[in-house]
Structures are given as structure tokens and as C-alpha cells.
Amino acid sequence: MSDKFETIARIPRNATMELLVKTGNYWKTEVVDVRWYSDGKPTKKGIRINMGELDTLLKALIKIKNKVNENEFD
């Protein structure tokens, strides 16, 4: 990734690992990058999607969250 990316959120897992959500431009395409970082360096574990695909991913994640919430007290 380049310096053109903006960090939107940091989600720490432990002292050395965190999940970063970034937006930016990759090969002239607006993208969202969600990736694990270890000791401040990006790992290969993550996903980069075009902004146009973001709504579909978000709907899928909300569907998963709602299903988990429905089963929370089973």
C-alpha cells in the first residue's frame, strides 16, 4: 500500500497484532483494505475490495451479525 491510504479504524488483538481498516486508491481504483498488522507491519492476512463491492460485503456481515445475535441466548 502507499501513503495515499487513510486509516479509518484500528482494532487491537494483543500487544503485537492489530486489524487496520483503511481506504485509498490502488491502481486507480478506490478500495477498502482490512488487514492484520504484526509489529506495525502488514501481513498477508486480509482483504482489499473495490468500493463498489463494499455494500455487498457490508450486507453479508450484517446478516452474519444478526444471525449470531438471534442465537445468542439459545
PDB file with SEQRES, HELIX, SHEET and CRYST1 records, atoms N, CA, C and O in Angstrom:
SEQRES   1 A   74  MET SER ASP LYS PHE GLU THR ILE ALA ARG ILE PRO ARG          
SEQRES   2 A   74  ASN ALA THR MET GLU LEU LEU VAL LYS THR GLY ASN TYR          
SEQRES   3 A   74  TRP LYS THR GLU VAL VAL ASP VAL ARG TRP TYR SER ASP          
SEQRES   4 A   74  GLY LYS PRO THR LYS LYS GLY ILE ARG ILE ASN MET GLY          
SEQRES   5 A   74  GLU LEU ASP THR LEU LEU LYS ALA LEU ILE LYS ILE LYS          
SEQRES   6 A   74  ASN LYS VAL ASN GLU ASN GLU PHE ASP                          
HELIX    1 AA1 MET A   51  GLU A   53  5                                   3    
HELIX    2 AA2 LEU A   54  GLU A   70  1                                  17    
SHEET    1 AA1 4 GLU A   6  PRO A  12  0                                        
SHEET    2 AA1 4 MET A  17  TYR A  26 -1                                        
SHEET    3 AA1 4 THR A  29  SER A  38 -1                                        
SHEET    4 AA1 4 LYS A  41  ASN A  50 -1                                        
CRYST1    1.000    1.000    1.000  90.00  90.00  90.00 P 1           1          
ATOM      1  N   MET A   1       0.841  -1.177   0.000  1.00  0.00           N  
ATOM      2  CA  MET A   1       0.000   0.000   0.000  1.00  0.00           C  
ATOM      3  C   MET A   1       0.885   1.239   0.000  1.00  0.00           C  
ATOM      4  O   MET A   1       2.072   1.180   0.320  1.00  0.00           O  
ATOM      5  N   SER A   2       0.295   2.320  -0.354  1.00  0.00           N  
ATOM      6  CA  SER A   2       1.062   3.554  -0.411  1.00  0.00           C  
ATOM      7  C   SER A   2       0.590   4.520   0.673  1.00  0.00           C  
ATOM      8  O   SER A   2      -0.307   4.215   1.459  1.00  0.00           O  
ATOM      9  N   ASP A   3       1.220   5.691   0.690  1.00  0.00           N  
ATOM     10  CA  ASP A   3       0.862   6.710   1.676  1.00  0.00           C  
ATOM     11  C   ASP A   3      -0.491   7.345   1.380  1.00  0.00           C  
ATOM     12  O   ASP A   3      -0.969   8.156   2.174  1.00  0.00           O  
ATOM     13  N   LYS A   4      -1.117   7.001   0.266  1.00  0.00           N  
ATOM     14  CA  LYS A   4      -2.402   7.577  -0.103  1.00  0.00           C  
ATOM     15  C   LYS A   4      -3.551   6.941   0.679  1.00  0.00           C  
ATOM     16  O   LYS A   4      -4.705   7.333   0.506  1.00  0.00           O  
ATOM     17  N   PHE A   5      -3.254   5.979   1.523  1.00  0.00           N  
ATOM     18  CA  PHE A   5      -4.293   5.296   2.287  1.00  0.00           C  
ATOM     19  C   PHE A   5      -4.528   5.990   3.618  1.00  0.00           C  
ATOM     20  O   PHE A   5      -3.590   6.438   4.277  1.00  0.00           O  
ATOM     21  N   GLU A   6      -5.799   6.071   4.005  1.00  0.00           N  
ATOM     22  CA  GLU A   6      -6.184   6.687   5.275  1.00  0.00           C  
ATOM     23  C   GLU A   6      -6.689   5.605   6.214  1.00  0.00           C  
ATOM     24  O   GLU A   6      -7.561   4.816   5.851  1.00  0.00           O  
ATOM     25  N   THR A   7      -6.142   5.571   7.420  1.00  0.00           N  
ATOM     26  CA  THR A   7      -6.593   4.605   8.413  1.00  0.00           C  
ATOM     27  C   THR A   7      -7.920   5.074   8.993  1.00  0.00           C  
ATOM     28  O   THR A   7      -8.031   6.189   9.502  1.00  0.00           O  
ATOM     29  N   ILE A   8      -8.926   4.203   8.907  1.00  0.00           N  
ATOM     30  CA  ILE A   8     -10.267   4.514   9.394  1.00  0.00           C  
ATOM     31  C   ILE A   8     -10.472   3.960  10.799  1.00  0.00           C  
ATOM     32  O   ILE A   8     -11.102   4.601  11.640  1.00  0.00           O  
ATOM     33  N   ALA A   9      -9.928   2.747  11.051  1.00  0.00           N  
ATOM     34  CA  ALA A   9     -10.104   2.116  12.367  1.00  0.00           C  
ATOM     35  C   ALA A   9      -8.937   1.198  12.668  1.00  0.00           C  
ATOM     36  O   ALA A   9      -8.337   0.606  11.771  1.00  0.00           O  
ATOM     37  N   ARG A  10      -8.626   1.091  13.968  1.00  0.00           N  
ATOM     38  CA  ARG A  10      -7.629   0.146  14.480  1.00  0.00           C  
ATOM     39  C   ARG A  10      -8.325  -0.727  15.511  1.00  0.00           C  
ATOM     40  O   ARG A  10      -8.994  -0.231  16.417  1.00  0.00           O  
ATOM     41  N   ILE A  11      -8.157  -2.044  15.358  1.00  0.00           N  
ATOM     42  CA  ILE A  11      -8.771  -2.972  16.297  1.00  0.00           C  
ATOM     43  C   ILE A  11      -7.663  -3.847  16.873  1.00  0.00           C  
ATOM     44  O   ILE A  11      -7.246  -4.812  16.233  1.00  0.00           O  
ATOM     45  N   PRO A  12      -7.181  -3.525  18.074  1.00  0.00           N  
ATOM     46  CA  PRO A  12      -6.084  -4.307  18.653  1.00  0.00           C  
ATOM     47  C   PRO A  12      -6.546  -5.698  19.072  1.00  0.00           C  
ATOM     48  O   PRO A  12      -7.653  -5.874  19.582  1.00  0.00           O  
ATOM     49  N   ARG A  13      -5.683  -6.678  18.848  1.00  0.00           N  
ATOM     50  CA  ARG A  13      -5.956  -8.045  19.312  1.00  0.00           C  
ATOM     51  C   ARG A  13      -5.111  -8.351  20.540  1.00  0.00           C  
ATOM     52  O   ARG A  13      -5.599  -8.939  21.506  1.00  0.00           O  
ATOM     53  N   ASN A  14      -3.859  -7.956  20.501  1.00  0.00           N  
ATOM     54  CA  ASN A  14      -2.954  -8.142  21.634  1.00  0.00           C  
ATOM     55  C   ASN A  14      -1.835  -7.102  21.510  1.00  0.00           C  
ATOM     56  O   ASN A  14      -1.973  -6.129  20.769  1.00  0.00           O  
ATOM     57  N   ALA A  15      -0.747  -7.301  22.220  1.00  0.00           N  
ATOM     58  CA  ALA A  15       0.326  -6.295  22.248  1.00  0.00           C  
ATOM     59  C   ALA A  15       1.014  -6.111  20.898  1.00  0.00           C  
ATOM     60  O   ALA A  15       1.586  -5.052  20.642  1.00  0.00           O  
ATOM     61  N   THR A  16       0.968  -7.121  20.034  1.00  0.00           N  
ATOM     62  CA  THR A  16       1.712  -7.031  18.768  1.00  0.00           C  
ATOM     63  C   THR A  16       0.834  -7.086  17.522  1.00  0.00           C  
ATOM     64  O   THR A  16       1.296  -6.750  16.431  1.00  0.00           O  
ATOM     65  N   MET A  17      -0.429  -7.505  17.665  1.00  0.00           N  
ATOM     66  CA  MET A  17      -1.312  -7.668  16.498  1.00  0.00           C  
ATOM     67  C   MET A  17      -2.474  -6.684  16.555  1.00  0.00           C  
ATOM     68  O   MET A  17      -3.055  -6.442  17.614  1.00  0.00           O  
ATOM     69  N   GLU A  18      -2.801  -6.120  15.388  1.00  0.00           N  
ATOM     70  CA  GLU A  18      -3.984  -5.278  15.285  1.00  0.00           C  
ATOM     71  C   GLU A  18      -4.553  -5.369  13.872  1.00  0.00           C  
ATOM     72  O   GLU A  18      -3.830  -5.628  12.910  1.00  0.00           O  
ATOM     73  N   LEU A  19      -5.851  -5.151  13.771  1.00  0.00           N  
ATOM     74  CA  LEU A  19      -6.545  -5.136  12.489  1.00  0.00           C  
ATOM     75  C   LEU A  19      -6.730  -3.680  12.098  1.00  0.00           C  
ATOM     76  O   LEU A  19      -7.274  -2.893  12.872  1.00  0.00           O  
ATOM     77  N   LEU A  20      -6.280  -3.314  10.899  1.00  0.00           N  
ATOM     78  CA  LEU A  20      -6.443  -1.951  10.417  1.00  0.00           C  
ATOM     79  C   LEU A  20      -7.415  -1.928   9.260  1.00  0.00           C  
ATOM     80  O   LEU A  20      -7.344  -2.760   8.356  1.00  0.00           O  
ATOM     81  N   VAL A  21      -8.326  -0.967   9.294  1.00  0.00           N  
ATOM     82  CA  VAL A  21      -9.262  -0.723   8.207  1.00  0.00           C  
ATOM     83  C   VAL A  21      -8.823   0.573   7.551  1.00  0.00           C  
ATOM     84  O   VAL A  21      -8.765   1.621   8.195  1.00  0.00           O  
ATOM     85  N   LYS A  22      -8.510   0.493   6.243  1.00  0.00           N  
ATOM     86  CA  LYS A  22      -8.007   1.663   5.519  1.00  0.00           C  
ATOM     87  C   LYS A  22      -8.784   1.856   4.228  1.00  0.00           C  
ATOM     88  O   LYS A  22      -9.342   0.909   3.674  1.00  0.00           O  
ATOM     89  N   THR A  23      -8.810   3.088   3.762  1.00  0.00           N  
ATOM     90  CA  THR A  23      -9.367   3.392   2.440  1.00  0.00           C  
ATOM     91  C   THR A  23      -8.304   4.113   1.641  1.00  0.00           C  
ATOM     92  O   THR A  23      -7.433   4.782   2.196  1.00  0.00           O  
ATOM     93  N   GLY A  24      -8.388   3.966   0.333  1.00  0.00           N  
ATOM     94  CA  GLY A  24      -7.425   4.646  -0.509  1.00  0.00           C  
ATOM     95  C   GLY A  24      -7.567   4.245  -1.962  1.00  0.00           C  
ATOM     96  O   GLY A  24      -8.574   3.671  -2.377  1.00  0.00           O  
ATOM     97  N   ASN A  25      -6.533   4.561  -2.721  1.00  0.00           N  
ATOM     98  CA  ASN A  25      -6.529   4.320  -4.149  1.00  0.00           C  
ATOM     99  C   ASN A  25      -5.456   3.295  -4.477  1.00  0.00           C  
ATOM    100  O   ASN A  25      -4.291   3.467  -4.120  1.00  0.00           O  
ATOM    101  N   TYR A  26      -5.855   2.224  -5.161  1.00  0.00           N  
ATOM    102  CA  TYR A  26      -4.926   1.165  -5.556  1.00  0.00           C  
ATOM    103  C   TYR A  26      -5.115   0.913  -7.047  1.00  0.00           C  
ATOM    104  O   TYR A  26      -6.185   0.483  -7.477  1.00  0.00           O  
ATOM    105  N   TRP A  27      -4.094   1.177  -7.821  1.00  0.00           N  
ATOM    106  CA  TRP A  27      -4.154   1.035  -9.279  1.00  0.00           C  
ATOM    107  C   TRP A  27      -5.346   1.800  -9.849  1.00  0.00           C  
ATOM    108  O   TRP A  27      -6.117   1.270 -10.650  1.00  0.00           O  
ATOM    109  N   LYS A  28      -5.483   3.055  -9.423  1.00  0.00           N  
ATOM    110  CA  LYS A  28      -6.520   3.980  -9.906  1.00  0.00           C  
ATOM    111  C   LYS A  28      -7.940   3.518  -9.552  1.00  0.00           C  
ATOM    112  O   LYS A  28      -8.902   3.912 -10.211  1.00  0.00           O  
ATOM    113  N   THR A  29      -8.069   2.696  -8.527  1.00  0.00           N  
ATOM    114  CA  THR A  29      -9.370   2.210  -8.073  1.00  0.00           C  
ATOM    115  C   THR A  29      -9.508   2.483  -6.586  1.00  0.00           C  
ATOM    116  O   THR A  29      -8.611   2.159  -5.809  1.00  0.00           O  
ATOM    117  N   GLU A  30     -10.640   3.085  -6.178  1.00  0.00           N  
ATOM    118  CA  GLU A  30     -10.910   3.326  -4.769  1.00  0.00           C  
ATOM    119  C   GLU A  30     -11.204   1.989  -4.090  1.00  0.00           C  
ATOM    120  O   GLU A  30     -12.050   1.222  -4.549  1.00  0.00           O  
ATOM    121  N   VAL A  31     -10.497   1.721  -2.991  1.00  0.00           N  
ATOM    122  CA  VAL A  31     -10.616   0.431  -2.319  1.00  0.00           C  
ATOM    123  C   VAL A  31     -10.722   0.600  -0.808  1.00  0.00           C  
ATOM    124  O   VAL A  31     -10.423   1.654  -0.247  1.00  0.00           O  
ATOM    125  N   VAL A  32     -11.165  -0.497  -0.171  1.00  0.00           N  
ATOM    126  CA  VAL A  32     -11.130  -0.642   1.282  1.00  0.00           C  
ATOM    127  C   VAL A  32     -10.179  -1.795   1.562  1.00  0.00           C  
ATOM    128  O   VAL A  32     -10.287  -2.853   0.941  1.00  0.00           O  
ATOM    129  N   ASP A  33      -9.260  -1.603   2.480  1.00  0.00           N  
ATOM    130  CA  ASP A  33      -8.304  -2.642   2.842  1.00  0.00           C  
ATOM    131  C   ASP A  33      -8.476  -2.947   4.323  1.00  0.00           C  
ATOM    132  O   ASP A  33      -8.369  -2.054   5.164  1.00  0.00           O  
ATOM    133  N   VAL A  34      -8.742  -4.211   4.640  1.00  0.00           N  
ATOM    134  CA  VAL A  34      -8.880  -4.673   6.022  1.00  0.00           C  
ATOM    135  C   VAL A  34      -7.803  -5.729   6.206  1.00  0.00           C  
ATOM    136  O   VAL A  34      -7.864  -6.789   5.583  1.00  0.00           O  
ATOM    137  N   ARG A  35      -6.819  -5.454   7.055  1.00  0.00           N  
ATOM    138  CA  ARG A  35      -5.643  -6.315   7.107  1.00  0.00           C  
ATOM    139  C   ARG A  35      -5.070  -6.379   8.519  1.00  0.00           C  
ATOM    140  O   ARG A  35      -5.085  -5.400   9.265  1.00  0.00           O  
ATOM    141  N   TRP A  36      -4.560  -7.574   8.865  1.00  0.00           N  
ATOM    142  CA  TRP A  36      -3.847  -7.754  10.125  1.00  0.00           C  
ATOM    143  C   TRP A  36      -2.446  -7.180   9.997  1.00  0.00           C  
ATOM    144  O   TRP A  36      -1.778  -7.344   8.976  1.00  0.00           O  
ATOM    145  N   TYR A  37      -2.015  -6.502  11.055  1.00  0.00           N  
ATOM    146  CA  TYR A  37      -0.655  -5.976  11.149  1.00  0.00           C  
ATOM    147  C   TYR A  37       0.011  -6.618  12.357  1.00  0.00           C  
ATOM    148  O   TYR A  37      -0.594  -6.764  13.419  1.00  0.00           O  
ATOM    149  N   SER A  38       1.263  -6.996  12.172  1.00  0.00           N  
ATOM    150  CA  SER A  38       2.050  -7.581  13.251  1.00  0.00           C  
ATOM    151  C   SER A  38       3.275  -6.707  13.471  1.00  0.00           C  
ATOM    152  O   SER A  38       4.070  -6.498  12.555  1.00  0.00           O  
ATOM    153  N   ASP A  39       3.422  -6.204  14.673  1.00  0.00           N  
ATOM    154  CA  ASP A  39       4.517  -5.287  14.998  1.00  0.00           C  
ATOM    155  C   ASP A  39       4.576  -4.118  14.021  1.00  0.00           C  
ATOM    156  O   ASP A  39       5.657  -3.687  13.620  1.00  0.00           O  
ATOM    157  N   GLY A  40       3.402  -3.608  13.642  1.00  0.00           N  
ATOM    158  CA  GLY A  40       3.322  -2.442  12.766  1.00  0.00           C  
ATOM    159  C   GLY A  40       3.520  -2.726  11.290  1.00  0.00           C  
ATOM    160  O   GLY A  40       3.502  -1.798  10.481  1.00  0.00           O  
ATOM    161  N   LYS A  41       3.710  -3.992  10.913  1.00  0.00           N  
ATOM    162  CA  LYS A  41       3.926  -4.354   9.509  1.00  0.00           C  
ATOM    163  C   LYS A  41       2.737  -5.151   8.995  1.00  0.00           C  
ATOM    164  O   LYS A  41       2.221  -6.017   9.701  1.00  0.00           O  
ATOM    165  N   PRO A  42       2.289  -4.864   7.756  1.00  0.00           N  
ATOM    166  CA  PRO A  42       1.140  -5.598   7.215  1.00  0.00           C  
ATOM    167  C   PRO A  42       1.469  -7.065   6.970  1.00  0.00           C  
ATOM    168  O   PRO A  42       2.571  -7.407   6.539  1.00  0.00           O  
ATOM    169  N   THR A  43       0.499  -7.920   7.251  1.00  0.00           N  
ATOM    170  CA  THR A  43       0.657  -9.340   6.954  1.00  0.00           C  
ATOM    171  C   THR A  43      -0.096  -9.634   5.649  1.00  0.00           C  
ATOM    172  O   THR A  43      -0.717  -8.742   5.070  1.00  0.00           O  
ATOM    173  N   LYS A  44      -0.037 -10.868   5.203  1.00  0.00           N  
ATOM    174  CA  LYS A  44      -0.777 -11.268   4.006  1.00  0.00           C  
ATOM    175  C   LYS A  44      -2.232 -11.593   4.332  1.00  0.00           C  
ATOM    176  O   LYS A  44      -3.039 -11.833   3.433  1.00  0.00           O  
ATOM    177  N   LYS A  45      -2.559 -11.599   5.610  1.00  0.00           N  
ATOM    178  CA  LYS A  45      -3.914 -11.927   6.043  1.00  0.00           C  
ATOM    179  C   LYS A  45      -4.783 -10.675   5.993  1.00  0.00           C  
ATOM    180  O   LYS A  45      -4.632  -9.765   6.808  1.00  0.00           O  
ATOM    181  N   GLY A  46      -5.685 -10.643   5.032  1.00  0.00           N  
ATOM    182  CA  GLY A  46      -6.558  -9.501   4.897  1.00  0.00           C  
ATOM    183  C   GLY A  46      -7.314  -9.547   3.599  1.00  0.00           C  
ATOM    184  O   GLY A  46      -7.234 -10.513   2.841  1.00  0.00           O  
ATOM    185  N   ILE A  47      -8.054  -8.479   3.353  1.00  0.00           N  
ATOM    186  CA  ILE A  47      -8.849  -8.387   2.137  1.00  0.00           C  
ATOM    187  C   ILE A  47      -8.812  -6.950   1.640  1.00  0.00           C  
ATOM    188  O   ILE A  47      -8.852  -6.003   2.425  1.00  0.00           O  
ATOM    189  N   ARG A  48      -8.735  -6.808   0.330  1.00  0.00           N  
ATOM    190  CA  ARG A  48      -8.834  -5.488  -0.301  1.00  0.00           C  
ATOM    191  C   ARG A  48      -9.954  -5.593  -1.322  1.00  0.00           C  
ATOM    192  O   ARG A  48      -9.907  -6.436  -2.218  1.00  0.00           O  
ATOM    193  N   ILE A  49     -10.960  -4.740  -1.189  1.00  0.00           N  
ATOM    194  CA  ILE A  49     -12.097  -4.787  -2.108  1.00  0.00           C  
ATOM    195  C   ILE A  49     -12.365  -3.410  -2.693  1.00  0.00           C  
ATOM    196  O   ILE A  49     -12.063  -2.386  -2.080  1.00  0.00           O  
ATOM    197  N   ASN A  50     -12.934  -3.406  -3.878  1.00  0.00           N  
ATOM    198  CA  ASN A  50     -13.326  -2.154  -4.513  1.00  0.00           C  
ATOM    199  C   ASN A  50     -14.487  -1.537  -3.745  1.00  0.00           C  
ATOM    200  O   ASN A  50     -15.310  -2.254  -3.176  1.00  0.00           O  
ATOM    201  N   MET A  51     -14.554  -0.223  -3.728  1.00  0.00           N  
ATOM    202  CA  MET A  51     -15.642   0.473  -3.036  1.00  0.00           C  
ATOM    203  C   MET A  51     -17.003   0.017  -3.544  1.00  0.00           C  
ATOM    204  O   MET A  51     -17.962  -0.033  -2.775  1.00  0.00           O  
ATOM    205  N   GLY A  52     -17.100  -0.314  -4.818  1.00  0.00           N  
ATOM    206  CA  GLY A  52     -18.361  -0.761  -5.394  1.00  0.00           C  
ATOM    207  C   GLY A  52     -18.838  -2.084  -4.814  1.00  0.00           C  
ATOM    208  O   GLY A  52     -20.025  -2.401  -4.896  1.00  0.00           O  
ATOM    209  N   GLU A  53     -17.946  -2.851  -4.237  1.00  0.00           N  
ATOM    210  CA  GLU A  53     -18.290  -4.138  -3.635  1.00  0.00           C  
ATOM    211  C   GLU A  53     -18.583  -4.023  -2.141  1.00  0.00           C  
ATOM    212  O   GLU A  53     -19.021  -4.987  -1.512  1.00  0.00           O  
ATOM    213  N   LEU A  54     -18.342  -2.854  -1.583  1.00  0.00           N  
ATOM    214  CA  LEU A  54     -18.463  -2.651  -0.146  1.00  0.00           C  
ATOM    215  C   LEU A  54     -19.884  -2.888   0.368  1.00  0.00           C  
ATOM    216  O   LEU A  54     -20.057  -3.496   1.424  1.00  0.00           O  
ATOM    217  N   ASP A  55     -20.899  -2.423  -0.357  1.00  0.00           N  
ATOM    218  CA  ASP A  55     -22.289  -2.616   0.092  1.00  0.00           C  
ATOM    219  C   ASP A  55     -22.638  -4.092   0.203  1.00  0.00           C  
ATOM    220  O   ASP A  55     -23.301  -4.504   1.155  1.00  0.00           O  
ATOM    221  N   THR A  56     -22.195  -4.893  -0.763  1.00  0.00           N  
ATOM    222  CA  THR A  56     -22.478  -6.330  -0.731  1.00  0.00           C  
ATOM    223  C   THR A  56     -21.799  -6.992   0.458  1.00  0.00           C  
ATOM    224  O   THR A  56     -22.402  -7.822   1.138  1.00  0.00           O  
ATOM    225  N   LEU A  57     -20.538  -6.625   0.710  1.00  0.00           N  
ATOM    226  CA  LEU A  57     -19.818  -7.177   1.860  1.00  0.00           C  
ATOM    227  C   LEU A  57     -20.482  -6.750   3.164  1.00  0.00           C  
ATOM    228  O   LEU A  57     -20.650  -7.565   4.072  1.00  0.00           O  
ATOM    229  N   LEU A  58     -20.854  -5.494   3.262  1.00  0.00           N  
ATOM    230  CA  LEU A  58     -21.495  -4.985   4.473  1.00  0.00           C  
ATOM    231  C   LEU A  58     -22.806  -5.711   4.759  1.00  0.00           C  
ATOM    232  O   LEU A  58     -23.081  -6.064   5.906  1.00  0.00           O  
ATOM    233  N   LYS A  59     -23.617  -5.937   3.726  1.00  0.00           N  
ATOM    234  CA  LYS A  59     -24.874  -6.672   3.901  1.00  0.00           C  
ATOM    235  C   LYS A  59     -24.606  -8.082   4.412  1.00  0.00           C  
ATOM    236  O   LYS A  59     -25.324  -8.573   5.282  1.00  0.00           O  
ATOM    237  N   ALA A  60     -23.583  -8.732   3.880  1.00  0.00           N  
ATOM    238  CA  ALA A  60     -23.242 -10.088   4.319  1.00  0.00           C  
ATOM    239  C   ALA A  60     -22.796 -10.095   5.775  1.00  0.00           C  
ATOM    240  O   ALA A  60     -23.191 -10.979   6.536  1.00  0.00           O  
ATOM    241  N   LEU A  61     -21.981  -9.127   6.172  1.00  0.00           N  
ATOM    242  CA  LEU A  61     -21.505  -9.049   7.552  1.00  0.00           C  
ATOM    243  C   LEU A  61     -22.649  -8.763   8.518  1.00  0.00           C  
ATOM    244  O   LEU A  61     -22.696  -9.325   9.612  1.00  0.00           O  
ATOM    245  N   ILE A  62     -23.566  -7.897   8.121  1.00  0.00           N  
ATOM    246  CA  ILE A  62     -24.730  -7.598   8.963  1.00  0.00           C  
ATOM    247  C   ILE A  62     -25.603  -8.841   9.100  1.00  0.00           C  
ATOM    248  O   ILE A  62     -26.131  -9.110  10.179  1.00  0.00           O  
ATOM    249  N   LYS A  63     -25.758  -9.598   8.021  1.00  0.00           N  
ATOM    250  CA  LYS A  63     -26.530 -10.837   8.071  1.00  0.00           C  
ATOM    251  C   LYS A  63     -25.914 -11.817   9.068  1.00  0.00           C  
ATOM    252  O   LYS A  63     -26.630 -12.455   9.840  1.00  0.00           O  
ATOM    253  N   ILE A  64     -24.588 -11.934   9.049  1.00  0.00           N  
ATOM    254  CA  ILE A  64     -23.895 -12.813   9.999  1.00  0.00           C  
ATOM    255  C   ILE A  64     -24.103 -12.318  11.421  1.00  0.00           C  
ATOM    256  O   ILE A  64     -24.396 -13.107  12.320  1.00  0.00           O  
ATOM    257  N   LYS A  65     -23.953 -11.009  11.629  1.00  0.00           N  
ATOM    258  CA  LYS A  65     -24.111 -10.437  12.972  1.00  0.00           C  
ATOM    259  C   LYS A  65     -25.519 -10.666  13.500  1.00  0.00           C  
ATOM    260  O   LYS A  65     -25.695 -11.025  14.664  1.00  0.00           O  
ATOM    261  N   ASN A  66     -26.526 -10.460  12.650  1.00  0.00           N  
ATOM    262  CA  ASN A  66     -27.909 -10.670  13.073  1.00  0.00           C  
ATOM    263  C   ASN A  66     -28.165 -12.132  13.420  1.00  0.00           C  
ATOM    264  O   ASN A  66     -28.873 -12.427  14.383  1.00  0.00           O  
ATOM    265  N   LYS A  67     -27.596 -13.041  12.649  1.00  0.00           N  
ATOM    266  CA  LYS A  67     -27.770 -14.467  12.934  1.00  0.00           C  
ATOM    267  C   LYS A  67     -27.123 -14.837  14.264  1.00  0.00           C  
ATOM    268  O   LYS A  67     -27.685 -15.615  15.036  1.00  0.00           O  
ATOM    269  N   VAL A  68     -25.954 -14.287  14.531  1.00  0.00           N  
ATOM    270  CA  VAL A  68     -25.275 -14.538  15.820  1.00  0.00           C  
ATOM    271  C   VAL A  68     -26.110 -13.978  16.948  1.00  0.00           C  
ATOM    272  O   VAL A  68     -26.283 -14.640  17.972  1.00  0.00           O  
ATOM    273  N   ASN A  69     -26.633 -12.772  16.788  1.00  0.00           N  
ATOM    274  CA  ASN A  69     -27.455 -12.158  17.829  1.00  0.00           C  
ATOM    275  C   ASN A  69     -28.728 -12.960  18.101  1.00  0.00           C  
ATOM    276  O   ASN A  69     -29.164 -13.056  19.248  1.00  0.00           O  
ATOM    277  N   GLU A  70     -29.324 -13.532  17.060  1.00  0.00           N  
ATOM    278  CA  GLU A  70     -30.535 -14.349  17.226  1.00  0.00           C  
ATOM    279  C   GLU A  70     -30.231 -15.586  18.056  1.00  0.00           C  
ATOM    280  O   GLU A  70     -31.067 -16.023  18.846  1.00  0.00           O  
ATOM    281  N   ASN A  71     -29.053 -16.149  17.886  1.00  0.00           N  
ATOM    282  CA  ASN A  71     -28.673 -17.387  18.563  1.00  0.00           C  
ATOM    283  C   ASN A  71     -27.936 -17.147  19.879  1.00  0.00           C  
ATOM    284  O   ASN A  71     -27.502 -18.094  20.535  1.00  0.00           O  
ATOM    285  N   GLU A  72     -27.798 -15.887  20.258  1.00  0.00           N  
ATOM    286  CA  GLU A  72     -27.002 -15.527  21.427  1.00  0.00           C  
ATOM    287  C   GLU A  72     -27.516 -16.167  22.713  1.00  0.00           C  
ATOM    288  O   GLU A  72     -26.723 -16.533  23.581  1.00  0.00           O  
ATOM    289  N   PHE A  73     -28.816 -16.304  22.841  1.00  0.00           N  
ATOM    290  CA  PHE A  73     -29.377 -16.818  24.086  1.00  0.00           C  
ATOM    291  C   PHE A  73     -29.927 -18.227  23.965  1.00  0.00           C  
ATOM    292  O   PHE A  73     -30.688 -18.673  24.823  1.00  0.00           O  
ATOM    293  N   ASP A  74     -29.548 -18.933  22.906  1.00  0.00           N  
ATOM    294  CA  ASP A  74     -30.000 -20.335  22.725  1.00  0.00           C  
ATOM    295  C   ASP A  74     -29.264 -21.264  23.651  1.00  0.00           C  
ATOM    296  O   ASP A  74     -29.511 -22.470  23.639  1.00  0.00           O  
TER     297      ASP A  74                                                      
END                                                                             
